């Protein structure tokens, strides 16, 4: 067996960034920037008022009332420079007139016709947003490898971009194997179970920016697995098999891949749950365990980061977070453990039952408590690491 860290390193070494494409700004959420995004303009493009009030020179207030000589509104600036003893009525977002160095907010102003008096002191530069406060033309708005959240789209648009160059979405094909499996909603025989994990894994890769392809369920027939795997590899960047990757007489995924000329890089990882994890680098094939919880945990640790790496994400996740144990935990064995847990009063509380077949426990879990190989017993209140689900 190899360690989790070594397995992830091998995955990342095999993950060359996919080609790029250009998409409309409105369609870019969830995509990954292919190159640094430069600002095409300066924001704000002029000194702007941050409040409704009056633009003036602060020093002029000591000489008595000022004379209001005009108005500046958003989209239409006051024409001309401000003279000594003059003020301009101004509104939020409007350009500050030349010669003004301060905005007196209207709550601190008293006006009698065109005469303006301050009712409170005001500091030079108050309530003015300098030109370029947010960003300046030529600067970098976002680095390459940024997963574009909705908030990033506002910045890109403000920076002058209507279209963005992003990495093509990875295509991930899922192939479940096993005579015992039926699709959700189909009648089950007396010895069958539902192949319930494919929708979960599809949702996981979709959230990571990929397109999911469901190849269905292949029976335990080697030639059928070969045919479906070949079809998946013809359209997808990653083939993900579910089950059939262990050492039993009916575990036919590895022999089927060998029939396709695919060499396995590794197939056992020191992880719990999920030891029978299989990986091939050329083409990219990830064989996940058949147990549903093992499959989801391994997808979180290996498949999602692989999808992110193909998109050029700088630090493919997930990244461990620091926490505090809410319950005692026993000594760990030789494999890195990922215990389903809840967060109670800010502390990490693992479930007592950790069977890798129990989806009910997984559905209630909020985090995975990470226990390093050979970790000694730990008491409640001890520091720990966890991964968010």
N, C-alpha and C positions, 0 to 999 in steps of 0.2 A: 504494500500500500504506500501511496505517496501522501504528503500532507496537503491540507486545504490550500495553503499558501502556494506550494509548488504547482498544484493543479491549476490554480488561477493564473499563475505566471505563464504556464504553457498555453492556456487559452488566449491570453492577451498577446503572446508572441505570434500566434497564428491569425490574429484578427487585423487584417489590413483594412484601412478605412475605405469605404465604398465610394463610387463616383458621386459627383454632385449634380444638382439640378436647381433651377430657379423657380420659386413659387411666389404667389401673391402674398403680401403682408398678412392679409386676413386669414390665409391658409397655413401660416408658418408656426402656429402654436404647437408645441410638442416636437418640433423638428430641431436639428442640430446645425448650428452655424458651421459652414465649411471653411470660412476665412474670417480674419478680424473685420469687424464692421466699422468703417470710418464714419465720422460725422461729416455730412455734406453741407452743413450750415452751422451757424452759431446760434445758441439758444440761452437766454433771449437775444434777439439780434440787435437790441438797443437797450439802454437803461430804461427799466420799466417800473411803474409804481406798483407797490405791493398792497396799497390800500386806497380807498376813496379819500380825497382830501384836497390839498393845495400844494403845488410845486412852487418852491421859492428858494431864496438864499437865506440860510439860517442867520447869518450876520445881520441881515436887513431888519430882522424883527426888533432889534434894539433901538431902531430909529423911529418907531411908531407904526401906525397902520400902513399896510401895503395895499397897493391898488391891483385889483383883479383885472387882467387884460385879455383873458381868453380862456379856452377850454381845450383839454386833451383827453380823447376817449380812445378806447381800444379800436384799432383800425384806422384812426384819423388823428394825427398828432397836431399840436399847436404849431402854427406857421410862424417861424421867427424865433429869435433868441430872447431870453428874459433880461430886461433891463434892471437897473438898480431900483429897489423899492417896489418891484412888480411881483405878482403872483399869478399862477394859472390854475384854474379849477381842473382837477385831474381825477381819473377813475382807475380802478384796479386793472392792471395790464396795459395801461396806456403808456406811450413813450414819454419820458421825462424831457421837458424842453431844454434846449441848450442854455447854459447859464444857471440852471437850478441845481442845487446840491442836496435838497432835503424835501421830504413830503410831510406836511403838517396834516395829521388826520382830521377829518371833519368834526370828530367829537371834541377836539381841542381847539376848534376855530370858532370865532364869532364874526359874522359878516353883517355889514350894514351897507346895503347897496353894493358898490364896487370896492368898499373899504374892508380890509381883513385885519383882524387882531387875533393873536394867539392867546388862549386862556391857560396854557401850560407850557412849560419849557420843552424844547425839542432839540435833539442832538443832530449835528451835521451828518448827513448820509442816512438819516432815519427813513425807513420804509421805501427804500429804493433797491431794486434788484439790479445789480450791475450787468452790463452787457457780457454775455458768456458765462454767467454764473453757473448754469447747468452744464454746458459743454461748448467747446469751440470747434469750428470747422477744421478738419484735418486730424482731430484727436480720435482715439479709439472709443467707440461706444460700448462694444461687447467683444470679448476675445473669441477666437476660434474654439469650437468645442462646446459652446454654451448651448444647453438645452433650453429652447425658447419657451418660457412661461408667458402667460398673457401680459404680465407687467413689462416684459421685454419688448413686446410689440409696440407699446406706446413710445418707448425710447427710440426704437428704430424709425417709427413714423415721424416723430419730432425731428429726428436727424436727417430727414429728407428721403427716406427709402420707401418706395412703393412695392418693391420686390426684393427678395432675399435669396442669396445662394446658400443652399443647405445640402447636407449629405442625403443621398437617396435612402428611403426607408429600407431597412433590411427585411427580407422575406423569410419567415420561419415556418417550416412545414412540420406538422405533428402527425406521427404515426403510432397509434396504439396497437399493441399485439397481444393476442391471447384468445383461445377458444372460450374462455370463461366470461368474456366481456360482451356487453351489449350497450348500445347508445342510450343516453338518458331519454326516458319516455317510452322505450320499447319494452315489450314483455320479457321477463327474465325466466329462464328455465330453473329447475330445482338446484342446479349447481353453478349458476351464473351470477355475476355481479355487474353493476353499472360502471361503465368507464366515465367517471364523473370529473376527472381532473383536467381533461383537455380544455373545457371552457375557462377554467381558472388560469391555466398557463397561457392561453390565448389572450386573456385580458391582461395578464402580467406583461407580455411582450408588447401588446398594443400600448400600454401605459408607458413603456420604455421607448416608444417611437417606431415599432416594427409593424409589419403586416403579417397576420396569422393565416396559415393555410391548413385546413383540416383534411388529412388524407384518410380519415376513417379508421376502422379497426381491421387489422389483418389477422386471419386465423393462424394457428400454429402450423403453417405450411411454409416451408423454406422458400419455395418458388414464388409464393404469393407475397411474402415479405420483400423478396428481391424486386419484384415488379413494382410494388408500391414505393419502395425506397428509391428506385430508379426514377420513377415519375416525380417524386418530391424533389430529388436533387436536380432535376432538369429545370425546375422553376424557382427553387428557393436558395437562399444564401446559407441557411442552416437547416439541417434535417435533425429533428428531435424525435427519438423513439422513446416509447413509454413501455417499460417492462421488457422481459425477455433478454436481459443483459447479464444475468447471473450465470451460474455454472450447472444448472439443472439440465436434464435430458430434453426439456421442452423450451429451453432458452435459446432461441434460434437467431437472434439479431446479429450476434457476432459472426456466425457462419454465413449469414445472408450478406452481410457487408463484405466479407472476404470474397464471396462470389462476384461482387462488384469491383473487386480490386482495391478495396479501401483498407488501409492499414490502421490499426488501433494504436493510438499514442499511450493511453493508459485506460484501465477499466476498474480500478479499485482505489478508493480514497479513504483516508483515515478520518471519516466523518460519521456522525450519528445524528439523525437518521440519514441513510443514503449511501452506504459503503459501495454497492455495485453501480458506481457511476462510470460511464464509458465516454471516451472522447477520441475523435479522429480530427486531424487538422487539415487534411487535403483529400476530399472536400470537408467542410465543417460538419461534423456529426456529433451530437450530444445524446448519449443514451441515458435516460433518467430511470430511476428505480420504479418498480411497479407499485409499491405501496404509495398511496396518494399523499400522505404527509411527507414522506421522504422525497417524493417527486417535487412538491411545492418548495420544500426547504432547499433542495439542490437547484431548482430553478432560480430561486432568489439569490443564491450564492454564486451560480455559474452561468445560467442562461441569460438572465437580465444583464449582468456585467458584460457578457459576450456581445449582446445586442448593442449595448452602449458603446463598447469598444469599436465595433464596426462603423459607428457613426462619428468616431473621433472624439468622444467624450473624454476629457482630460483625466478624470479620476472615476473610473467605473465603480459603481456601488455594489452592495451597500457598505457604508463605513460604520464600524462599531461606535457606540456611544457609551459614556460612563454613567453608571447608575449605582444604586444601593440595594442590596438584597433585602427582601421583606420576609424571608423564611430561610431556615437552615437547609443546606444542600450537602449531599454526601460526596465522598471522594469520587473523582471521575476516572474512567478507564483510559485506554490508550488512544481513543479516537476523540477528536474535538466534538463536543456535544452541543446541540442547539435545542434547548428545552422550551417548549411552548409555555408562555407566561402572560400574566396580566399585570397592569400597573395599578397598585392599590396604595392610596395616600402617598404617591410619588415614589414608591418602592417596587422592585421587581419581584413578583410572586409566581414561581413556577407551579404548574399543576402537578398534583401528586401522580397522576397517570400520564405516561408519555408514550403510549403505544403508537407506532408509526402508521397504524391503519385507521386511527380515530379522527375522522374529519370534524366531529362535534367539538373536540378539544381545540383543534386548529381554528375553527370558526369563532370560538370565544377568545382566542389568544390575541393579544395586542403587540407582543414583542417576542423575540427569541432570546433567551438567556444563553450566552455563549460561555461554555466551560472548556478551557484549554485541555489538551491531553495530559492525563496524570495530575490534574489539579487536586489539591488536598481538600478536605471538608472545609466548608465555609459557613459561618454563622450569620444569622439575620443582622443587618447593620453593616456587613462587610461591603467593600466596594466590588463592583462587578462590571461586566461589559454586556451590552445587549444590542440587538438589531431590531429596528422597527419593522412591523409588518404593514 
